[in-house]
Amino acid sequence: MALRPYTIPNGITLLRLVLVPLFALAIVERNYTWALVIFCLAGLSDALDGALARWLSARSLLGTYLDPIADKALLVTAYIVLTWPAPGVVSIPVWLTVIALSRDVLIVLVALLLYLGAGIREFSPSLLGKATTVAHIATVGLVVVANLRPIDEFWLSLLFYTAFALTLLSGLHYLARAAAQVERLHDARGQ
């Protein structure tokens, strides 16, 4: 993997990071149309930077770290700013934000412990983790849209509980995978 930090895909990822505070500002200002536009642009840039990195053979170590940081920065920021309750505003429930952020902290801590304690550097996302990310993206998108036009409470609740269940399951799954990695390493070392 190339060490070149100055690539077109990395530039697009950096632009996505710039969109994070703009999205937050749009939500705080209750400009949900702009928030939706910014959120969609961020999603398109995520797809574009990955496709360009493959197409241009421009994968880089920086991009490997920067891309998930940009994704997580947007989702964490979105969950936080969309959780603040206000009269007449559709919000993400506090309980969902707490479990989502707790899972993210858990994953970071487990990855850090795996690296520091066992030298394990790769902790790739699972299919369940990716499904959770899709549920979180859909939650943010639907809540923003629900502030532009009425959405049946059933659909919001269904998505909230689906995101909650996936978040909980994927957090437990990450813990189980981490334990299995440590066990394999322990067995390989013959201890």
C-alpha positions as CSV (number, residue, x, y, z in Angstrom):
1,M,0.0,0.0,0.0
2,A,1.4,3.4,-1.0
3,L,2.4,5.9,1.6
4,R,1.5,8.9,-0.7
5,P,-0.8,11.1,1.3
6,Y,-1.6,13.5,-1.6
7,T,-4.1,11.6,-3.7
8,I,-7.4,12.6,-5.2
9,P,-9.4,10.1,-3.0
10,N,-7.7,11.5,0.1
11,G,-8.7,15.0,-1.0
12,I,-12.3,13.9,-1.4
13,T,-12.2,12.3,2.1
14,L,-10.8,15.5,3.5
15,L,-13.7,17.4,1.9
16,R,-16.1,15.0,3.6
17,L,-14.5,15.9,6.9
18,V,-15.2,19.6,6.1
19,L,-18.8,18.7,5.5
20,V,-19.2,17.4,9.1
21,P,-19.3,20.8,10.9
22,L,-21.4,22.2,8.0
23,F,-23.9,19.4,8.6
24,A,-24.0,20.1,12.3
25,L,-24.5,23.8,11.7
26,A,-27.4,23.1,9.3
27,I,-29.1,20.9,11.9
28,V,-28.5,23.4,14.7
29,E,-29.9,26.2,12.5
30,R,-32.8,23.9,11.6
31,N,-32.0,24.1,7.9
32,Y,-33.0,20.5,7.2
33,T,-32.9,20.9,3.4
34,W,-29.2,21.9,3.6
35,A,-28.6,19.2,6.1
36,L,-30.0,16.6,3.7
37,V,-28.0,18.0,0.8
38,I,-24.8,17.9,2.9
39,F,-25.5,14.4,4.2
40,C,-26.1,13.1,0.6
41,L,-23.0,14.8,-0.6
42,A,-21.0,13.2,2.2
43,G,-22.5,9.8,1.2
44,L,-21.6,10.4,-2.5
45,S,-18.1,11.4,-1.6
46,D,-17.7,8.3,0.5
47,A,-18.6,6.1,-2.5
48,L,-16.5,8.2,-4.9
49,D,-13.3,8.2,-2.9
50,G,-13.3,4.5,-2.6
51,A,-14.1,3.9,-6.2
52,L,-11.4,6.4,-7.3
53,A,-8.8,4.8,-5.0
54,R,-9.4,1.4,-6.7
55,W,-9.7,2.8,-10.2
56,L,-6.7,5.0,-10.0
57,S,-4.7,2.5,-8.0
58,A,-4.4,5.3,-5.4
59,R,-4.9,3.4,-2.2
60,S,-2.8,4.9,0.6
61,L,-2.1,4.3,4.2
62,L,-3.5,7.7,5.1
63,G,-6.7,6.9,3.2
64,T,-7.0,3.6,5.0
65,Y,-7.3,5.5,8.3
66,L,-8.8,8.8,7.1
67,D,-11.9,7.2,5.4
68,P,-13.4,5.5,8.4
69,I,-12.5,8.5,10.6
70,A,-14.5,10.7,8.2
71,D,-17.4,8.3,8.2
72,K,-17.4,8.0,12.0
73,A,-17.1,11.7,12.5
74,L,-20.2,12.3,10.4
75,L,-22.3,9.7,12.0
76,V,-21.3,10.5,15.6
77,T,-21.8,14.3,14.9
78,A,-25.2,13.5,13.3
79,Y,-26.4,11.4,16.2
80,I,-25.4,14.0,18.7
81,V,-26.9,17.0,17.0
82,L,-30.1,15.1,16.0
83,T,-30.6,13.9,19.6
84,W,-31.1,17.4,21.1
85,P,-34.8,17.6,21.8
86,A,-36.7,20.7,20.8
87,P,-40.4,21.4,20.4
88,G,-41.7,20.4,17.0
89,V,-38.5,18.7,16.0
90,V,-38.1,15.0,15.2
91,S,-35.1,13.7,17.1
92,I,-33.1,10.5,17.5
93,P,-34.0,9.0,21.0
94,V,-31.3,9.5,23.6
95,W,-31.2,5.8,24.4
96,L,-30.3,5.0,20.7
97,T,-27.5,7.7,20.7
98,V,-26.1,6.4,24.0
99,I,-26.0,2.8,22.8
100,A,-24.5,3.8,19.4
101,L,-21.8,5.9,20.9
102,S,-21.1,3.3,23.6
103,R,-20.6,0.7,20.9
104,D,-18.2,2.9,19.0
105,V,-16.2,3.6,22.2
106,L,-16.1,-0.2,22.9
107,I,-14.8,-1.0,19.5
108,V,-12.1,1.6,19.7
109,L,-11.0,0.4,23.2
110,V,-11.0,-3.3,22.1
111,A,-9.0,-2.5,19.0
112,L,-6.6,-0.5,21.1
113,L,-6.2,-3.3,23.6
114,L,-5.7,-5.8,20.9
115,Y,-3.0,-3.7,19.4
116,L,-1.2,-2.8,22.6
117,G,-1.7,-6.2,24.3
118,A,-1.3,-8.6,21.5
119,G,0.1,-6.6,18.5
120,I,-3.0,-7.3,16.5
121,R,-3.3,-4.4,14.0
122,E,-6.2,-5.5,11.8
123,F,-9.7,-5.5,13.2
124,S,-11.8,-5.5,10.1
125,P,-15.5,-4.7,10.1
126,S,-17.9,-7.6,10.1
127,L,-21.1,-7.9,7.9
128,L,-23.1,-7.3,11.1
129,G,-21.0,-4.1,11.7
130,K,-21.7,-2.9,8.1
131,A,-25.4,-3.6,8.5
132,T,-25.3,-1.5,11.7
133,T,-23.7,1.3,9.8
134,V,-26.4,1.1,7.1
135,A,-29.0,1.3,9.9
136,H,-27.3,4.3,11.4
137,I,-27.1,6.1,8.1
138,A,-30.8,5.3,7.4
139,T,-31.7,6.6,10.8
140,V,-29.9,9.9,10.3
141,G,-31.4,10.3,6.8
142,L,-35.0,9.5,7.9
143,V,-34.8,11.8,10.9
144,V,-33.6,14.7,8.7
145,V,-36.4,13.9,6.1
146,A,-38.9,13.7,9.0
147,N,-38.1,17.3,9.8
148,L,-38.9,18.3,6.3
149,R,-42.1,16.3,5.8
150,P,-44.3,14.1,8.0
151,I,-43.1,10.5,8.3
152,D,-45.4,8.0,10.0
153,E,-44.2,7.3,13.6
154,F,-44.2,3.6,12.9
155,W,-41.4,3.9,10.4
156,L,-39.3,6.0,12.7
157,S,-39.8,3.6,15.6
158,L,-39.1,0.6,13.4
159,L,-35.8,2.1,12.3
160,F,-34.9,3.2,15.8
161,Y,-35.4,-0.3,17.2
162,T,-33.7,-2.0,14.3
163,A,-30.7,0.3,14.7
164,F,-30.7,-0.4,18.4
165,A,-30.8,-4.2,18.0
166,L,-28.1,-4.2,15.3
167,T,-25.9,-1.9,17.4
168,L,-26.2,-4.2,20.4
169,L,-25.7,-7.4,18.4
170,S,-22.7,-6.0,16.5
171,G,-21.1,-4.7,19.7
172,L,-21.4,-8.2,21.2
173,H,-20.1,-9.7,18.0
174,Y,-17.0,-7.5,18.0
175,L,-16.3,-8.6,21.5
176,A,-16.6,-12.3,20.6
177,R,-14.4,-11.8,17.5
178,A,-11.8,-10.0,19.6
179,A,-11.8,-12.8,22.2
180,A,-11.4,-15.4,19.4
181,Q,-8.5,-13.5,17.9
182,V,-6.7,-13.4,21.3
183,E,-7.4,-17.1,21.8
184,R,-6.0,-17.9,18.4
185,L,-2.9,-15.8,19.1
186,H,-2.6,-17.5,22.5
187,D,-2.8,-21.0,21.0
188,A,-0.3,-20.0,18.2
189,R,2.2,-19.0,20.8
190,G,1.7,-22.3,22.6
191,Q,0.9,-20.7,26.0
